[in-house]
Amino acid sequence: MRVLLAVNVRARRGRDARSRAAAALRERGHEVVVADTRKAADLERAIAGERGRIDVAAVGGGDGTLISAIAGLRSAGVPLLILPLGTINELARTLAIPPNIEAACGLLETGQTHAIDVGCVNGVWFFNEASIGLSTHVAREQTGEVKSRWGMLAIPLATVRALGSLRPYHLEVELENGEQTVFRTMQLTVANSYRFGGVVENPQARIDDGTLDLYSIELRRWWDPIEILGAVALKRFPAAKGVQTVRGKRFVVRSRRPHHVFADGEPATKTPAEFTVVPQAISVYVPRG
């Protein structure tokens, strides 16, 4: 196969991973085209520009880098091979992609392609979730320096800092059937996957079910945060009393003043925000079974 290799060299282990991936792919008999990608737009153009000339795009980086590849993948019509190089690697964890670069490259022979859904908010793509509220403050606290220094501990550290200044948001949500509802929420998340935020899981959701799951965290009692944390630990997050859940293919969120929306931990847009899902938007190499 002819493989386009694009790696975020600014990611931890980026340059080393690119060399290892190229070597691993060539050892397996694949032709490798190394793309010079320094920005998100470079990645999209690199993949789309090889339309008809490549069989797969191998992209190395975190979730933010993978999001940048979506438009190019859809344009070129080729599957994605994920090389996990980020701090959290939420999508890779969701799809059980091995963290080892050589093992991830080996999925071209041992794995299979699987079509997954992609979420969209005001024209910005996301794989896992898009949020308003607590997570946007947490994402701002997770600077590159914090991620590099603390790794996975960056999330709880940033959460503690963000909680100190957070106040409830009043958000009006238009549901798929046109019904309007108002949430007084600390966090509103629209998820495309069954897992997000590094630790939150909903076993009833899937990344290939063609629907989105909206979660609103509403803290009315002092012990609600404790109950929600316990539900997260037991993988029963939607069942916590402080959490409201709605399923649908489209949500429109409005507010009196604009609020920031982050998609997979990256700044995306502001309210009003329309959330939609594109079923089976791209194909990804995953382990068999």
BAFI-3210 file (N, C-alpha, C; in Angstrom, 3 decimals, decimal comma, padded with zeros to 6 digits):
// residues 289
n [1|2|3|4|5|6|7|8|9|10|11|12|13|14|15|16|17|18|19|20|21|22|23|24|25|26|27|28|29|30|31|32|33|34|35|36|37|38|39|40|41|42|43|44|45|46|47|48|49|50|51|52|53|54|55|56|57|58|59|60|61|62|63|64|65|66|67|68|69|70|71|72|73|74|75|76|77|78|79|80|81|82|83|84|85|86|87|88|89|90|91|92|93|94|95|96|97|98|99|100|101|102|103|104|105|106|107|108|109|110|111|112|113|114|115|116|117|118|119|120|121|122|123|124|125|126|127|128|129|130|131|132|133|134|135|136|137|138|139|140|141|142|143|144|145|146|147|148|149|150|151|152|153|154|155|156|157|158|159|160|161|162|163|164|165|166|167|168|169|170|171|172|173|174|175|176|177|178|179|180|181|182|183|184|185|186|187|188|189|190|191|192|193|194|195|196|197|198|199|200|201|202|203|204|205|206|207|208|209|210|211|212|213|214|215|216|217|218|219|220|221|222|223|224|225|226|227|228|229|230|231|232|233|234|235|236|237|238|239|240|241|242|243|244|245|246|247|248|249|250|251|252|253|254|255|256|257|258|259|260|261|262|263|264|265|266|267|268|269|270|271|272|273|274|275|276|277|278|279|280|281|282|283|284|285|286|287|288|289]
n.u [000,838|000,323|001,309|000,502|002,366|001,943|003,014|002,701|005,239|005,665|004,499|004,936|007,589|007,413|009,214|010,900|008,991|008,004|010,167|010,394|007,899|007,946|010,026|008,954|006,705|007,886|009,402|007,423|006,813|005,435|004,901|006,067|005,061|006,204|004,719|005,045|004,018|003,177|001,181|-002,396|-003,864|-002,014|-001,982|-004,558|-004,492|-002,365|-003,316|-005,708|-004,593|-003,345|-005,223|-006,439|-003,916|-002,912|-003,356|-003,921|-003,942|-001,602|-001,597|000,038|-000,146|-001,962|-005,471|-006,253|-004,652|-005,595|-008,216|-007,768|-007,278|-009,638|-011,245|-009,548|-009,328|-011,957|-012,208|-010,232|-011,044|-009,895|-008,850|-008,023|-005,031|-004,187|-001,637|-000,860|000,145|-000,362|-001,208|-003,495|-004,949|-007,649|-009,417|-007,896|-007,778|-010,479|-010,912|-009,252|-006,610|-003,268|-000,717|001,938|004,138|005,100|003,374|000,938|001,295|001,309|-001,358|-002,238|-001,880|-002,783|-005,151|-008,472|-010,650|-012,912|-015,933|-016,619|-018,564|-018,636|-018,675|-020,038|-019,765|-021,029|-019,723|-017,213|-015,234|-015,426|-014,313|-014,778|-016,104|-017,904|-017,979|-019,432|-018,702|-017,421|-015,391|-014,303|-012,966|-011,152|-009,696|-008,413|-006,701|-004,956|-002,196|000,440|002,843|001,989|000,819|003,071|004,639|003,081|001,569|-001,006|-001,933|-002,458|-005,127|-006,804|-005,485|-005,890|-008,656|-009,232|-008,224|-009,931|-012,482|-012,568|-013,401|-015,745|-019,141|-022,709|-024,140|-026,692|-028,427|-030,204|-031,656|-032,384|-034,084|-033,975|-036,581|-037,611|-038,457|-038,002|-035,722|-034,429|-031,315|-029,706|-026,623|-023,429|-021,789|-022,112|-022,176|-021,810|-021,634|-019,996|-018,903|-018,552|-016,893|-015,131|-013,220|-011,137|-011,807|-014,556|-017,293|-019,905|-021,488|-023,680|-023,563|-022,132|-019,497|-020,260|-022,997|-024,621|-025,797|-025,921|-025,015|-026,267|-025,171|-025,927|-024,553|-025,750|-025,451|-027,058|-027,115|-024,894|-023,535|-023,629|-021,361|-019,691|-021,252|-021,406|-018,710|-018,353|-020,102|-018,808|-016,473|-017,585|-018,424|-021,008|-021,946|-024,156|-026,301|-026,159|-027,663|-027,230|-026,916|-028,274|-029,543|-029,794|-030,646|-029,911|-029,844|-029,297|-028,648|-029,334|-027,766|-028,321|-027,623|-027,772|-025,556|-022,537|-020,895|-017,912|-017,138|-015,594|-014,018|-013,156|-011,159|-010,053|-010,235|-013,229|-015,687|-018,348|-021,376|-024,436|-024,733|-024,739|-025,070|-024,299|-024,321|-022,339|-022,955|-020,895|-018,647|-015,856|-013,334|-011,453|-008,465|-008,606|-008,070|-008,788|-011,949]
n.v [-001,206|002,321|004,750|007,737|009,548|011,486|013,371|015,046|016,892|018,493|017,325|015,402|013,165|013,317|013,692|011,448|009,431|009,707|008,849|006,201|005,181|005,440|003,674|001,256|000,911|000,733|-001,568|-003,430|-003,500|-001,385|001,563|004,697|008,011|010,928|013,574|017,115|018,697|021,365|022,900|022,812|023,260|022,484|019,731|018,943|019,757|018,206|015,556|015,650|016,505|014,247|012,675|009,817|008,854|007,660|005,009|004,947|007,103|007,769|009,136|010,924|012,007|013,932|014,094|016,603|016,933|014,792|015,584|017,633|016,236|015,275|016,582|016,348|013,550|012,839|014,108|012,863|010,267|008,088|005,595|006,053|005,667|005,533|006,972|007,086|009,888|011,872|013,495|012,489|010,985|010,242|009,302|007,189|005,489|004,894|003,361|001,262|001,353|000,349|001,760|001,637|002,526|000,858|-001,326|-000,079|000,629|-001,904|-002,573|-002,289|-004,733|-006,614|-005,614|-004,175|-002,158|000,255|001,994|005,144|007,585|011,187|014,174|017,523|020,987|024,030|023,898|022,961|020,144|017,212|014,362|013,100|014,772|017,893|020,848|023,128|025,261|023,936|022,224|023,806|025,752|024,109|023,151|025,497|025,854|023,794|024,154|023,854|023,569|022,648|020,167|018,812|018,653|017,366|015,358|012,909|013,771|016,390|016,930|016,555|018,502|020,885|020,953|021,399|023,998|025,378|025,094|026,916|029,439|029,104|029,561|028,807|028,170|029,532|027,967|027,651|025,006|023,662|020,871|017,862|017,418|019,924|020,899|023,087|023,507|024,486|024,689|024,959|024,921|023,523|022,362|021,540|018,992|017,635|014,594|012,389|009,966|006,979|007,494|010,141|013,077|011,796|010,164|009,782|007,659|006,137|003,317|002,746|004,224|004,763|005,171|004,798|004,846|006,682|008,775|011,535|012,288|014,277|015,800|017,291|018,795|019,462|021,002|020,850|020,137|019,925|017,547|016,535|016,693|014,695|012,419|012,321|011,952|009,430|007,974|008,241|006,791|004,247|003,844|004,717|007,182|008,635|007,971|009,347|011,583|014,266|014,627|015,277|013,705|013,585|012,159|012,427|013,553|016,120|019,235|022,528|025,125|027,948|031,163|033,998|035,671|035,305|032,166|030,260|027,422|024,350|021,848|018,560|019,353|021,615|025,111|025,988|027,343|029,721|030,175|031,216|027,694|024,999|021,582|018,656|015,341|013,259|010,337|007,411|008,737|008,640|006,091|003,955|002,262|-000,469|-002,795|-006,256|-007,637]
n.w [000,000|-000,551|001,589|003,190|005,413|008,152|010,757|013,831|014,656|016,781|018,891|021,915|021,624|018,905|016,553|016,782|016,684|014,083|012,523|013,410|012,675|009,877|009,290|010,253|008,611|006,075|006,392|006,337|003,739|002,594|000,610|001,451|001,880|003,078|004,694|004,886|007,472|009,309|010,346|011,079|008,719|006,828|007,111|006,324|003,603|002,687|002,805|001,269|-001,115|-002,094|-003,174|-004,737|-005,099|-002,856|-000,423|002,242|005,133|007,508|010,573|013,038|016,368|018,866|019,895|018,889|016,599|015,048|014,562|012,767|010,497|009,480|007,429|005,194|004,994|004,369|001,939|000,359|000,591|001,933|004,371|007,886|009,708|012,964|014,886|018,041|019,796|021,569|024,756|026,087|024,180|023,466|021,377|020,313|022,533|022,811|020,522|020,960|020,017|019,803|021,919|021,225|018,636|016,509|016,776|016,270|013,579|012,565|012,358|009,786|008,626|010,522|011,500|010,918|008,862|010,160|010,185|011,578|013,424|013,155|014,998|014,742|015,295|014,665|012,186|012,889|013,342|015,523|017,392|019,905|021,993|022,510|024,393|026,835|029,493|032,498|031,372|029,353|030,777|032,077|029,898|029,088|031,211|030,813|029,620|027,136|028,491|031,009|030,304|029,297|031,553|033,559|032,362|032,331|034,784|034,432|033,908|036,376|037,942|036,504|036,632|039,345|039,619|037,845|038,980|041,027|040,074|038,669|037,646|037,468|034,207|032,138|029,787|026,775|025,099|021,997|021,024|018,983|018,055|017,977|020,387|023,198|025,863|029,063|030,644|033,748|034,217|035,148|033,423|030,092|027,879|024,666|023,388|021,113|021,336|023,419|025,503|027,141|028,086|029,341|031,552|031,803|031,116|029,198|028,949|027,353|025,077|021,757|019,325|016,820|016,428|015,214|016,617|018,998|022,399|024,877|027,816|030,883|033,640|036,726|039,654|042,488|045,124|047,935|048,020|045,487|043,643|044,746|044,431|041,641|040,929|042,029|040,412|037,968|038,477|038,731|036,203|035,597|034,906|033,504|035,141|037,511|039,898|039,592|036,910|033,762|030,855|027,316|024,195|020,688|017,213|016,614|018,146|019,254|020,853|022,783|024,261|026,516|026,415|024,494|024,836|025,201|023,192|023,340|021,404|021,636|023,441|022,265|021,308|019,664|018,822|019,478|021,417|019,780|019,160|016,915|017,063|015,372|013,850|011,771|010,411|010,144|009,052|008,530|007,892|010,007|010,907|013,035|015,794|015,125|016,024]
ca.u [000,000|001,014|000,880|000,919|002,726|001,933|003,203|002,879|006,575|005,658|004,004|005,976|008,096|006,994|010,234|011,332|007,884|007,918|011,220|010,051|006,732|008,390|010,806|008,056|005,861|008,717|009,777|006,269|006,658|004,590|005,547|005,766|005,208|006,238|004,143|005,589|002,844|003,514|-000,068|-003,573|-004,214|-001,051|-002,382|-005,736|-004,071|-001,482|-004,114|-006,598|-003,786|-002,899|-006,405|-006,221|-002,524|-002,560|-004,342|-004,211|-003,216|-001,138|-001,486|000,564|-000,367|-003,069|-006,805|-006,307|-004,063|-006,481|-009,356|-007,314|-007,186|-010,963|-011,659|-008,700|-009,683|-013,237|-011,979|-009,437|-011,749|-008,999|-008,950|-007,050|-004,244|-003,847|-000,388|-001,147|001,309|-000,807|-001,190|-004,640|-005,256|-008,992|-009,945|-007,116|-008,217|-011,828|-010,850|-008,290|-005,398|-002,100|000,097|003,249|004,118|005,250|002,136|-000,104|001,546|000,987|-002,788|-002,495|-001,917|-003,515|-006,420|-009,522|-011,203|-014,220|-016,497|-017,063|-019,252|-017,908|-019,554|-019,741|-020,384|-020,828|-018,756|-015,945|-015,340|-014,893|-014,495|-015,227|-017,117|-017,791|-018,517|-019,533|-018,688|-016,241|-014,313|-013,631|-012,018|-010,102|-008,856|-007,564|-005,661|-004,007|-001,247|001,418|003,830|001,353|000,683|004,385|005,196|002,272|000,938|-002,406|-002,294|-002,822|-006,586|-007,299|-004,898|-006,592|-010,042|-009,236|-008,048|-011,094|-013,646|-012,533|-014,020|-016,863|-020,525|-023,633|-024,509|-028,082|-028,384|-031,446|-031,322|-033,427|-033,893|-034,167|-037,985|-038,004|-038,772|-037,013|-035,534|-033,404|-030,450|-028,848|-025,618|-022,006|-021,106|-022,956|-021,326|-022,438|-020,639|-020,150|-018,321|-018,988|-015,978|-014,569|-012,652|-010,107|-012,289|-016,012|-017,763|-021,309|-021,480|-024,828|-023,299|-021,115|-018,975|-020,753|-024,441|-025,346|-026,470|-025,145|-025,539|-026,086|-025,137|-025,893|-024,223|-026,445|-025,101|-028,072|-026,850|-023,457|-022,908|-023,742|-020,059|-019,195|-022,037|-021,031|-017,388|-018,548|-020,725|-017,760|-015,594|-018,316|-018,871|-022,463|-022,070|-025,487|-027,290|-026,023|-028,804|-026,848|-026,673|-029,402|-029,072|-030,720|-030,048|-030,472|-028,917|-029,051|-028,983|-028,931|-027,592|-028,314|-027,406|-027,957|-024,284|-021,758|-020,029|-016,953|-017,339|-014,361|-014,249|-012,015|-010,131|-009,521|-011,221|-013,941|-016,650|-019,109|-022,824|-025,247|-023,979|-025,516|-024,341|-024,848|-023,479|-022,233|-022,754|-019,899|-017,974|-014,540|-012,946|-010,232|-007,923|-008,742|-007,784|-009,906|-012,714]
ca.v [000,000|003,617|005,369|009,099|009,630|012,858|013,339|016,328|016,828|019,275|016,455|014,664|012,010|013,484|013,411|010,058|008,579|009,747|007,986|004,820|004,792|005,283|002,441|000,117|000,752|000,265|-002,952|-004,257|-003,466|-000,277|002,761|005,774|009,404|011,738|014,899|018,208|019,342|022,175|023,468|022,007|023,413|021,702|018,329|018,785|019,865|017,088|014,348|015,891|016,641|012,922|011,920|008,921|008,386|006,950|004,031|005,193|008,213|007,479|010,444|010,824|013,180|013,776|014,250|017,837|016,665|013,897|016,384|018,396|015,347|014,802|017,119|015,746|012,141|012,752|014,538|011,854|008,992|007,020|005,320|006,646|004,833|006,414|006,777|007,894|010,614|012,954|013,276|011,688|010,045|009,738|008,498|005,950|004,631|004,446|002,351|000,221|001,423|000,152|002,970|001,415|002,965|-000,286|-002,117|000,685|000,463|-003,288|-002,743|-002,372|-006,148|-007,420|-005,004|-004,034|-000,802|000,381|003,330|005,803|008,866|012,399|015,261|018,826|022,117|025,247|023,639|022,462|018,712|016,618|012,916|012,638|015,628|019,352|021,246|024,500|025,271|023,533|021,659|024,871|026,359|023,108|023,134|026,687|025,665|022,771|024,697|022,879|023,359|021,829|018,817|018,189|018,415|016,515|014,247|012,671|014,525|017,754|017,075|016,889|019,756|021,975|020,966|022,053|025,438|025,929|025,098|028,076|030,639|028,745|029,808|028,105|028,745|029,371|027,628|027,176|023,955|023,200|019,454|017,407|017,534|021,329|021,272|023,938|023,264|025,357|024,046|025,773|023,873|023,803|021,755|020,913|018,242|016,863|013,556|011,515|008,682|006,466|007,966|011,474|013,687|010,963|009,238|009,622|006,645|005,753|002,049|002,649|005,017|004,240|006,148|004,427|004,619|007,704|009,721|012,283|012,256|015,550|015,665|018,549|018,596|020,491|020,773|021,483|019,771|019,993|016,243|016,118|016,391|013,419|011,369|012,252|011,332|008,002|007,401|008,173|005,677|003,005|003,859|004,914|008,639|009,170|007,633|010,230|012,492|015,605|014,607|015,088|013,143|013,585|011,607|012,988|013,756|017,559|020,128|023,920|025,719|029,411|031,805|035,455|036,201|034,214|031,325|029,496|025,992|023,631|020,541|017,680|020,088|022,737|026,165|025,685|028,351|030,294|030,085|030,015|026,591|023,869|020,315|017,613|014,165|012,676|008,895|006,699|009,811|008,184|004,735|003,920|000,915|-000,874|-004,227|-007,157|-008,066]
ca.w [000,000|-000,534|002,843|003,500|006,822|008,655|012,208|014,506|015,245|018,015|019,960|022,630|020,873|017,522|015,533|016,919|016,241|012,625|011,992|013,729|011,878|008,486|009,219|010,468|007,421|004,951|006,674|005,980|002,296|002,150|000,092|002,398|001,458|004,303|004,479|005,695|008,069|010,479|010,840|010,787|007,305|006,052|007,186|005,465|002,197|002,355|002,577|000,130|-002,321|-002,561|-003,573|-005,867|-005,165|-001,625|000,044|003,656|005,751|008,860|011,219|014,388|017,212|019,797|019,329|018,118|015,278|014,309|014,106|011,598|009,339|009,069|006,122|004,175|004,861|003,660|000,564|-000,341|000,636|002,380|005,799|008,811|010,623|014,087|015,629|019,236|020,306|022,442|026,202|026,502|023,095|023,744|020,276|020,236|023,640|022,488|019,463|021,380|019,208|020,676|022,060|020,623|017,240|015,612|016,854|015,581|012,136|012,225|012,124|008,344|008,293|011,507|011,864|009,928|008,849|010,810|009,964|012,807|013,281|013,527|015,405|014,149|015,971|013,862|011,122|013,432|013,602|016,756|017,500|021,214|022,613|022,485|025,687|027,329|030,946|033,253|030,557|028,602|031,718|032,294|028,700|029,105|032,227|030,355|028,651|026,662|029,557|032,040|029,770|029,194|032,887|034,413|031,636|032,653|035,989|034,028|033,939|037,715|038,410|035,831|037,112|040,661|039,388|037,154|039,865|041,920|039,507|037,802|038,051|036,567|032,915|031,745|028,369|026,158|024,134|021,080|020,783|017,608|017,689|018,047|021,769|023,864|027,289|029,655|031,633|034,621|034,228|035,338|032,288|029,089|026,946|023,594|023,116|019,958|021,712|024,717|026,526|026,895|029,287|029,956|032,581|031,779|030,184|029,163|028,211|026,454|023,875|020,854|018,375|015,499|016,527|014,470|017,502|019,976|023,759|025,576|029,268|031,632|035,051|037,503|041,053|043,338|046,514|048,182|047,809|044,088|043,025|045,252|043,785|040,225|040,868|042,273|039,217|036,947|038,840|038,505|034,800|035,582|034,899|033,164|036,161|038,675|040,020|039,149|035,468|032,855|029,592|026,180|022,977|019,466|016,098|016,456|019,249|019,081|022,177|022,751|025,562|026,467|025,935|023,897|025,668|024,413|022,999|023,020|020,787|021,927|024,170|021,498|021,058|018,426|018,401|020,586|021,271|019,574|018,556|016,412|017,142|014,514|013,713|010,433|010,615|009,334|008,301|008,073|008,282|010,811|011,177|014,442|015,976|014,820|017,197]
c.u [000,875|000,449|001,413|001,162|002,817|001,962|003,390|004,222|006,679|005,117|005,187|006,334|007,825|008,021|010,696|010,257|007,764|008,953|010,895|008,889|007,134|009,149|009,907|007,195|006,662|009,147|008,659|005,961|005,788|005,441|005,110|006,045|005,134|005,750|004,791|004,411|003,249|002,279|-001,227|-003,934|-003,273|-001,472|-003,574|-005,337|-003,222|-002,276|-004,994|-005,816|-003,305|-004,076|-006,130|-004,817|-002,077|-003,697|-004,771|-003,409|-002,880|-000,843|-001,046|000,392|-001,466|-004,401|-006,924|-005,745|-004,985|-007,703|-008,987|-007,274|-008,551|-011,348|-010,846|-009,043|-010,980|-013,072|-011,257|-010,120|-010,880|-009,165|-007,797|-006,355|-003,748|-002,532|-000,500|000,111|000,927|-000,695|-002,288|-005,005|-006,633|-009,538|-009,209|-007,535|-009,601|-011,809|-009,835|-007,059|-004,187|-001,233|001,485|003,192|004,188|003,978|000,989|000,061|001,157|-000,488|-003,138|-002,566|-002,839|-004,898|-007,443|-010,027|-012,600|-014,703|-016,999|-017,747|-018,318|-018,927|-019,119|-020,467|-020,021|-019,741|-017,408|-016,119|-014,882|-015,202|-015,221|-016,355|-016,843|-018,548|-018,552|-019,500|-017,365|-015,098|-013,592|-012,620|-010,848|-009,139|-007,924|-006,419|-004,590|-003,112|-000,277|002,442|003,277|001,241|002,015|004,929|004,431|001,589|-000,537|-002,858|-002,700|-004,325|-007,089|-006,733|-005,621|-008,028|-010,150|-009,103|-009,305|-012,306|-013,715|-013,273|-015,291|-018,212|-021,451|-023,933|-026,010|-028,108|-029,741|-031,076|-032,547|-033,134|-034,235|-035,609|-038,506|-038,357|-037,632|-036,930|-034,382|-032,636|-029,705|-027,693|-024,218|-021,199|-022,134|-022,042|-022,186|-021,383|-021,005|-019,711|-018,868|-018,073|-015,422|-013,994|-011,609|-010,638|-013,782|-016,415|-019,266|-021,405|-022,630|-024,605|-022,207|-020,656|-019,430|-022,266|-025,281|-026,086|-025,471|-025,807|-025,217|-026,167|-025,080|-025,634|-024,799|-026,263|-026,062|-027,834|-025,341|-022,769|-023,008|-022,387|-019,487|-019,918|-021,650|-019,664|-017,482|-019,147|-019,712|-016,854|-016,250|-018,812|-020,387|-022,773|-023,475|-026,545|-027,212|-027,150|-028,480|-026,623|-027,984|-028,866|-030,167|-029,980|-030,704|-029,411|-028,565|-029,502|-028,538|-028,914|-027,477|-028,137|-027,546|-026,695|-023,441|-020,902|-019,136|-017,358|-015,996|-014,735|-013,007|-010,844|-009,544|-010,607|-011,885|-014,810|-017,281|-020,594|-023,343|-024,490|-024,913|-024,625|-025,043|-023,874|-023,501|-021,948|-021,728|-019,120|-016,622|-014,309|-011,604|-009,770|-007,970|-008,349|-009,002|-010,608|-012,957]
c.v [001,259|004,420|006,794|009,172|011,084|012,827|014,748|016,298|017,666|018,470|015,813|013,421|012,127|013,089|011,965|009,119|008,567|008,826|006,515|004,322|004,546|003,976|001,215|-000,146|000,204|-001,179|-003,918|-004,186|-002,353|000,857|003,937|007,135|010,249|013,147|015,919|019,005|020,070|022,806|022,568|022,074|022,617|020,231|018,066|018,795|018,671|015,832|014,526|015,954|015,323|012,052|011,097|008,356|007,648|006,006|004,279|006,396|007,829|008,815|010,261|012,117|012,889|013,981|015,514|017,662|015,801|014,640|017,133|017,553|014,998|015,279|016,496|014,292|011,975|013,142|013,466|010,491|007,829|006,797|005,943|005,564|005,757|005,993|007,661|008,554|011,734|012,603|012,317|010,639|009,403|008,853|007,172|004,983|004,059|003,287|001,249|000,177|001,240|001,408|002,851|001,721|001,784|-001,138|-001,409|000,553|-000,935|-003,530|-002,790|-003,829|-006,929|-006,877|-005,002|-002,596|-000,813|001,813|003,912|007,126|010,005|013,471|016,567|019,905|023,386|025,066|023,132|020,992|018,341|015,123|012,527|013,478|017,098|019,873|022,749|024,422|024,836|023,075|022,726|025,582|025,413|023,095|024,334|026,544|024,671|023,329|023,597|022,552|022,443|020,380|018,092|017,800|017,347|015,355|014,128|013,426|015,963|017,977|017,383|018,199|020,956|022,089|021,680|023,565|026,066|026,038|026,332|029,289|030,360|029,036|029,113|028,897|028,531|029,180|027,118|026,193|023,587|021,755|019,096|017,583|018,965|021,813|022,092|023,578|024,121|024,591|025,104|024,843|024,379|023,309|021,139|020,285|017,526|015,865|012,722|010,097|008,214|006,940|009,325|012,003|012,852|009,910|008,940|008,599|006,432|004,481|001,913|003,402|004,362|005,346|005,827|004,194|005,696|008,718|010,426|012,148|013,578|015,300|017,055|018,232|019,758|020,197|021,550|021,209|019,705|018,657|015,748|015,833|015,047|012,265|011,194|011,597|009,825|007,303|007,266|006,967|004,327|002,869|003,918|006,406|009,138|008,939|008,530|011,254|013,900|015,706|014,396|014,643|013,181|013,023|012,241|013,148|015,234|018,308|021,541|024,566|027,237|029,951|033,317|036,153|035,050|033,473|030,491|028,020|025,382|022,274|019,686|018,462|021,282|023,803|025,949|026,840|028,967|030,048|031,337|028,951|025,466|022,633|019,276|016,437|013,698|011,185|008,319|007,673|009,386|006,745|004,784|002,464|000,649|-002,336|-005,079|-007,568|-006,979]
c.w [000,000|000,636|002,948|005,001|007,241|010,176|012,737|015,246|016,509|019,192|020,666|021,820|019,381|016,490|015,576|016,385|014,728|011,996|012,214|012,876|010,422|008,317|009,325|009,238|006,237|005,155|006,284|004,490|001,756|001,581|000,964|001,775|002,717|003,986|005,403|006,244|009,344|011,112|010,442|009,307|006,416|005,992|006,272|003,992|001,775|002,021|001,335|-001,186|-002,892|-002,995|-004,832|-005,959|-003,905|-001,236|001,481|004,125|007,191|009,541|012,666|015,158|018,211|019,102|018,481|016,720|014,434|013,776|012,833|010,330|008,756|007,676|004,992|003,926|004,076|002,195|-000,244|-000,365|001,043|003,876|006,589|009,619|011,724|014,728|016,872|019,808|021,273|023,911|026,627|025,463|023,270|022,630|020,173|021,340|023,353|021,503|019,744|020,482|020,123|020,735|021,441|019,130|016,274|015,599|016,135|014,068|011,679|011,969|010,635|007,892|009,232|011,837|010,747|009,946|009,449|010,641|011,281|012,479|013,647|013,895|014,772|014,945|015,213|012,801|011,575|013,829|015,014|016,747|018,786|021,805|022,351|023,699|025,906|028,850|031,534|032,362|029,740|029,488|031,979|031,111|028,658|030,098|031,775|029,251|028,218|027,729|030,644|031,571|029,740|030,563|033,662|033,699|031,984|033,899|035,664|034,135|035,347|038,254|037,801|036,314|038,449|040,510|038,805|038,075|040,755|041,395|038,713|038,440|037,062|035,301|032,694|030,224|027,903|025,051|023,313|020,724|019,340|017,134|017,746|019,434|022,376|025,348|027,793|030,722|032,429|034,987|034,529|034,139|031,358|028,042|025,918|023,117|021,898|020,292|023,055|025,843|026,133|028,205|029,989|030,903|032,489|030,731|030,317|028,329|027,209|025,142|023,039|019,911|016,952|015,492|015,837|015,313|018,420|021,342|024,442|027,078|029,897|033,097|035,853|038,992|041,954|044,819|046,730|047,909|046,356|043,434|043,462|044,572|042,319|040,061|041,094|041,069|038,085|037,213|038,553|037,066|034,697|035,598|034,560|034,240|037,390|038,706|039,542|037,653|034,712|031,495|028,534|024,964|021,758|018,393|015,921|017,701|018,868|020,464|022,038|024,170|025,408|025,994|025,424|024,926|024,760|024,354|022,613|022,442|020,948|022,508|023,460|021,303|019,700|017,949|019,646|020,355|020,562|018,790|018,142|016,382|016,265|014,449|012,265|010,616|009,634|008,436|007,746|008,519|008,983|010,962|012,676|014,566|015,627|016,103|018,208]
res [m|r|v|l|l|a|v|n|v|r|a|r|r|g|r|d|a|r|s|r|a|a|a|a|l|r|e|r|g|h|e|v|v|v|a|d|t|r|k|a|a|d|l|e|r|a|i|a|g|e|r|g|r|i|d|v|a|a|v|g|g|g|d|g|t|l|i|s|a|i|a|g|l|r|s|a|g|v|p|l|l|i|l|p|l|g|t|i|n|e|l|a|r|t|l|a|i|p|p|n|i|e|a|a|c|g|l|l|e|t|g|q|t|h|a|i|d|v|g|c|v|n|g|v|w|f|f|n|e|a|s|i|g|l|s|t|h|v|a|r|e|q|t|g|e|v|k|s|r|w|g|m|l|a|i|p|l|a|t|v|r|a|l|g|s|l|r|p|y|h|l|e|v|e|l|e|n|g|e|q|t|v|f|r|t|m|q|l|t|v|a|n|s|y|r|f|g|g|v|v|e|n|p|q|a|r|i|d|d|g|t|l|d|l|y|s|i|e|l|r|r|w|w|d|p|i|e|i|l|g|a|v|a|l|k|r|f|p|a|a|k|g|v|q|t|v|r|g|k|r|f|v|v|r|s|r|r|p|h|h|v|f|a|d|g|e|p|a|t|k|t|p|a|e|f|t|v|v|p|q|a|i|s|v|y|v|p|r|g]
***
